[in-house]
């Protein structure tokens, strides 16, 4: 059982540093861009978080009292209700506005925000935005420069528009599950939501492309990134192998179907992965293990015969690898420029020297807990660095702030919205 959050954070405080602040006065890549974010769970929110990291002002529209369902995924610290750890992962650097879309006055607020925004992202079920009168055509009339991005499961129109879906369903229907696992048993899903993450990257890139296009045209546009479409892209080159040659991918466990030796091997004190992606790497591997003649052996001299003779080659390597520790082989492989790595648990990965060297886990201030962990986003921009991280917001934390700052509503109007139930309370943090 995992330790309570507060004891966990206390134990990690000495290991993870505060993030390096961005250069004083440096501009942001998306400064001045405002995003109205209706998305929930992962694919949409992770995409809009990346936009926020690049400097966009992302306004997360949430239902009062509950908010994004992802807020409630465990573990949830009782002192931070509706701020489960999973929610922090996809909602950094955003502002939360608690708004009842079923309330006519709440819809008026949304329309006012759309008029002054650059991007709208939504991943509701098909028909939801239309029922609110917030479909693309309606929003375009409010703001012709708006980039409107929908993230459906399958499509917004046509035969499959009514279908809902989540990451595991996309893994199943794209063929991804059939490709993963071992040949003697059923395929397995990836525990990591790889299809959601892939779709999120597609959404971010699509929005950025549409914003670039707007520079030339002066007009916004409708964009769509379906989870299923992204899933087909995420199975990578396998579709082309099938379309060109009728090759159906087979489950090979940890063994690469295209190269050899590429697999998990055991050394004296653990497991590691080695990837001999071409003949040159295998030649270096043969020398590193003290068996240079392996590279000249006609059974192993090129990629094709090595794949055909795995059953002979692998036991030879396994016997050699088992004689030494991972530290020994790590240095050998590093000197020989052989792609390889220790098979780690998630905990080992997060506490690794590589993570520390890149500053990938930091701690950032939080008004309730003192600080919370943060995973540094991968992009590194020299002249427009990502913004300094701010934790995911409490539900409705910025409601009044947004109404005052963005829409210039006065106290009387905000009070009237509260009394009508159109907006939820600002919960602080």
LINPEFEN-V259963 format. One record per run of one state. SS is the DSSP state (A for helix, B for strand, O for the rest). FROM is the first residue (numbers start at 0). TO is the last residue. Records with the same first field share a line. If there is no record, write none. Layout:
SS: FROM-TO + FROM-TO
//
This chain:
O: 0-3 + 12-32 + 37-41 + 53-55 + 62-67 + 72-76 + 80-83 + 90-92 + 99-102 + 115-117 + 122-126 + 131-134 + 142-145 + 150-165 + 173-174 + 179-192 + 217-219 + 224-225 + 234-236 + 245-260 + 267-268 + 275-277 + 288-290 + 295-301 + 308-308 + 321-324 + 335-338 + 342-344 + 350-351 + 358-359 + 366-368 + 375-397 + 405-409 + 420-421 + 423-428
A: 4-11 + 42-52 + 68-71 + 77-79 + 84-89 + 103-114 + 127-130 + 135-141 + 166-172 + 175-178 + 193-216 + 226-233 + 237-244 + 278-287 + 291-294 + 302-307 + 309-320 + 325-334 + 345-349 + 352-357 + 398-404 + 410-419
B: 33-36 + 56-61 + 93-98 + 118-121 + 146-149 + 220-223 + 261-266 + 269-274 + 339-341 + 360-365 + 369-374 + 422-422
//
